[in-house]
Amino acid sequence: MNFYQKSLNDFRENFILYIPLSIILQSCIGSIAAMFILMNSTAESFNFIQLTLCVVFSMGYNAVIFAQLKSKLIFNALIATLLVNIALIVINVIQLS
């Protein structure tokens, strides 16, 4: 059994516990990504596409939870949201340096 399957099974078993924790986690990571995107933008170049990606993925995860979809879809949305927001953080930290 690989790491993804173990994590998914743990997520399913403790679904009620992980939902509020994952909302807080992805909201914090998303707001950090938005902060770095806005810190990196200037008056000439506003990173609208990056900010839009950050907001769409974060709100999409919340929508998946509120729609009460299957736990596997919620888990995959969490992974996608975290990957996109962490990638945006890394991109903007590199550009600020």
Backbone hydrogen bonds in HBPLUS format (Angstrom, degrees):
<---DONOR---> <-ACCEPTOR-->    atom                        ^
c    i                          cat <-CA-CA->   ^        H-A-AA   ^      H-
h    n   atom  resd res      DA  || num        DHA   H-A  angle D-A-AA Bond
n    s   type  num  typ     dist DA aas  dist angle  dist       angle   num
A0006-LYS N   A0002-ASN O   3.04 MM   4  6.32 161.4  2.07 154.4 160.0     1
A0007-SER N   A0003-PHE O   2.90 MM   4  6.05 162.0  1.93 149.9 155.0     2
A0008-LEU N   A0004-TYR O   2.85 MM   4  6.02 158.1  1.90 150.3 156.8     3
A0009-ASN N   A0005-GLN O   2.90 MM   4  6.05 160.4  1.94 148.0 153.0     4
A0010-ASP N   A0006-LYS O   2.98 MM   4  6.17 157.0  2.04 146.1 152.5     5
A0011-PHE N   A0007-SER O   2.85 MM   4  6.04 152.3  1.93 145.0 153.3     6
A0012-ARG N   A0008-LEU O   2.89 MM   4  6.15 153.3  1.96 147.2 154.1     7
A0013-GLU N   A0009-ASN O   2.94 MM   4  6.15 156.7  2.00 146.8 153.0     8
A0014-ASN N   A0010-ASP O   3.03 MM   4  6.12 157.6  2.08 147.9 153.3     9
A0017-LEU N   A0014-ASN O   3.10 MM   3  5.35 125.2  2.41 103.7 117.6    10
A0018-TYR N   A0014-ASN O   2.96 MM   4  6.18 159.5  2.00 159.3 165.7    11
A0019-ILE N   A0015-PHE O   3.13 MM   4  6.18 147.3  2.24 153.4 159.1    12
A0022-SER N   A0018-TYR O   2.76 MM   4  5.75 156.6  1.81 150.9 156.8    13
A0023-ILE N   A0019-ILE O   3.02 MM   4  6.21 152.4  2.10 150.5 157.9    14
A0024-ILE N   A0020-PRO O   3.07 MM   4  6.27 163.9  2.10 147.8 151.4    15
A0025-LEU N   A0021-LEU O   2.92 MM   4  6.10 162.5  1.95 146.9 152.5    16
A0026-GLN N   A0022-SER O   2.92 MM   4  5.97 175.3  1.92 149.4 151.0    17
A0027-SER N   A0023-ILE O   3.00 MM   4  5.96 147.5  2.11 140.6 149.9    18
A0028-CYS N   A0024-ILE O   2.98 MM   4  6.13 158.1  2.03 149.7 155.0    19
A0029-ILE N   A0025-LEU O   2.98 MM   4  6.21 169.0  1.99 156.6 159.6    20
A0030-GLY N   A0026-GLN O   2.88 MM   4  5.80 155.2  1.95 136.1 143.9    21
A0031-SER N   A0027-SER O   2.92 MM   4  6.05 151.7  2.00 141.6 149.0    22
A0032-ILE N   A0028-CYS O   2.97 MM   4  6.19 149.5  2.07 145.4 153.8    23
A0033-ALA N   A0029-ILE O   2.94 MM   4  6.19 156.9  2.00 147.5 154.0    24
A0034-ALA N   A0030-GLY O   2.91 MM   4  6.15 157.0  1.97 144.7 151.1    25
A0035-MET N   A0031-SER O   2.93 MM   4  6.06 151.8  2.01 139.9 147.5    26
A0036-PHE N   A0032-ILE O   3.02 MM   4  6.32 162.8  2.05 153.0 156.1    27
A0037-ILE N   A0033-ALA O   2.95 MM   4  6.15 155.2  2.01 149.4 156.8    28
A0038-LEU N   A0034-ALA O   2.95 MM   4  6.12 161.8  1.98 149.4 153.9    29
A0039-MET N   A0035-MET O   2.84 MM   4  6.04 147.4  1.95 146.3 156.3    30
A0040-ASN N   A0036-PHE O   3.00 MM   4  6.03 141.7  2.15 139.1 148.1    31
A0042-THR N   A0045-SER O   3.11 MM   3  5.24 152.8  2.19 135.0 136.2    32
A0048-PHE N   A0046-PHE O   2.81 MM   2  5.58 135.5  2.01 108.4  94.3    33
A0051-LEU N   A0047-ASN O   3.09 MM   4  6.30 165.4  2.11 151.9 156.4    34
A0052-THR N   A0048-PHE O   2.86 MM   4  5.96 152.5  1.94 144.8 153.0    35
A0053-LEU N   A0049-ILE O   2.93 MM   4  6.18 158.4  1.97 148.9 154.2    36
A0054-CYS N   A0050-GLN O   3.00 MM   4  6.25 161.3  2.04 150.5 155.4    37
A0055-VAL N   A0051-LEU O   3.02 MM   4  6.24 165.2  2.04 149.9 153.2    38
A0056-VAL N   A0052-THR O   2.84 MM   4  5.92 166.6  1.86 155.1 159.5    39
A0057-PHE N   A0053-LEU O   3.04 MM   4  6.08 169.0  2.05 150.4 153.3    40
A0058-SER N   A0054-CYS O   3.13 MM   4  6.21 160.6  2.17 143.5 149.5    41
A0059-MET N   A0055-VAL O   2.87 MM   4  5.93 167.0  1.88 153.3 157.3    42
A0060-GLY N   A0056-VAL O   2.78 MM   4  5.74 145.1  1.90 139.0 150.0    43
A0061-TYR N   A0057-PHE O   3.03 MM   4  6.21 150.3  2.12 143.4 149.1    44
A0062-ASN N   A0058-SER O   3.30 MM   4  6.61 161.2  2.34 142.6 147.1    45
A0063-ALA N   A0059-MET O   2.89 MM   4  6.14 151.7  1.97 146.4 154.7    46
A0064-VAL N   A0060-GLY O   2.94 MM   4  6.19 152.1  2.02 146.5 153.3    47
A0065-ILE N   A0061-TYR O   3.09 MM   4  6.41 153.7  2.16 149.1 155.7    48
A0066-PHE N   A0062-ASN O   2.93 MM   4  6.18 167.9  1.95 153.0 156.3    49
A0067-ALA N   A0063-ALA O   2.90 MM   4  5.97 141.4  2.05 143.4 153.3    50
A0068-GLN N   A0065-ILE O   2.96 MM   3  5.17 155.7  2.02 108.0 115.9    51
A0074-ILE N   A0070-LYS O   3.07 MM   4  6.42 156.7  2.13 151.8 159.0    52
A0075-PHE N   A0071-SER O   2.91 MM   4  6.05 158.5  1.95 145.2 151.0    53
A0076-ASN N   A0072-LYS O   2.94 MM   4  6.13 159.5  1.98 146.9 152.3    54
A0077-ALA N   A0073-LEU O   2.92 MM   4  6.07 151.9  2.00 143.1 151.0    55
A0078-LEU N   A0074-ILE O   2.95 MM   4  6.20 149.4  2.04 145.0 153.3    56
A0079-ILE N   A0075-PHE O   3.04 MM   4  6.36 159.8  2.09 149.4 154.1    57
A0080-ALA N   A0076-ASN O   2.97 MM   4  6.18 163.5  1.99 148.3 152.8    58
A0081-THR N   A0077-ALA O   2.90 MM   4  6.01 162.4  1.93 148.4 153.4    59
A0082-LEU N   A0078-LEU O   2.93 MM   4  6.11 166.5  1.95 153.1 156.8    60
A0083-LEU N   A0079-ILE O   2.91 MM   4  6.07 162.2  1.94 151.8 157.0    61
A0084-VAL N   A0080-ALA O   2.98 MM   4  6.12 167.1  2.00 153.1 156.2    62
A0085-ASN N   A0081-THR O   3.01 MM   4  6.11 170.7  2.01 152.5 155.6    63
A0086-ILE N   A0082-LEU O   2.92 MM   4  5.92 158.8  1.96 147.0 153.3    64
A0087-ALA N   A0083-LEU O   2.95 MM   4  6.01 154.8  2.02 142.9 150.2    65
A0088-LEU N   A0084-VAL O   2.95 MM   4  6.21 154.0  2.02 147.4 154.6    66
A0089-ILE N   A0085-ASN O   2.97 MM   4  6.21 149.7  2.06 142.2 150.5    67
A0090-VAL N   A0086-ILE O   2.96 MM   4  6.21 165.3  1.98 152.0 155.1    68
A0091-ILE N   A0087-ALA O   2.93 MM   4  6.13 165.0  1.95 151.7 155.9    69
A0092-ASN N   A0088-LEU O   3.08 MM   4  6.17 164.3  2.11 145.0 149.0    70
A0093-VAL N   A0089-ILE O   2.88 MM   4  6.02 150.2  1.97 151.8 160.5    71
A0094-ILE N   A0090-VAL O   3.00 MM   4  6.12 160.7  2.04 149.8 154.7    72
A0095-GLN N   A0091-ILE O   3.07 MM   4  6.32 153.4  2.15 142.3 149.7    73
A0096-LEU N   A0092-ASN O   3.00 MM   4  6.09 140.3  2.16 136.3 146.2    74
A0097-SER N   A0093-VAL O   3.18 MM   4  6.38 139.7  2.36 141.7 150.9    75
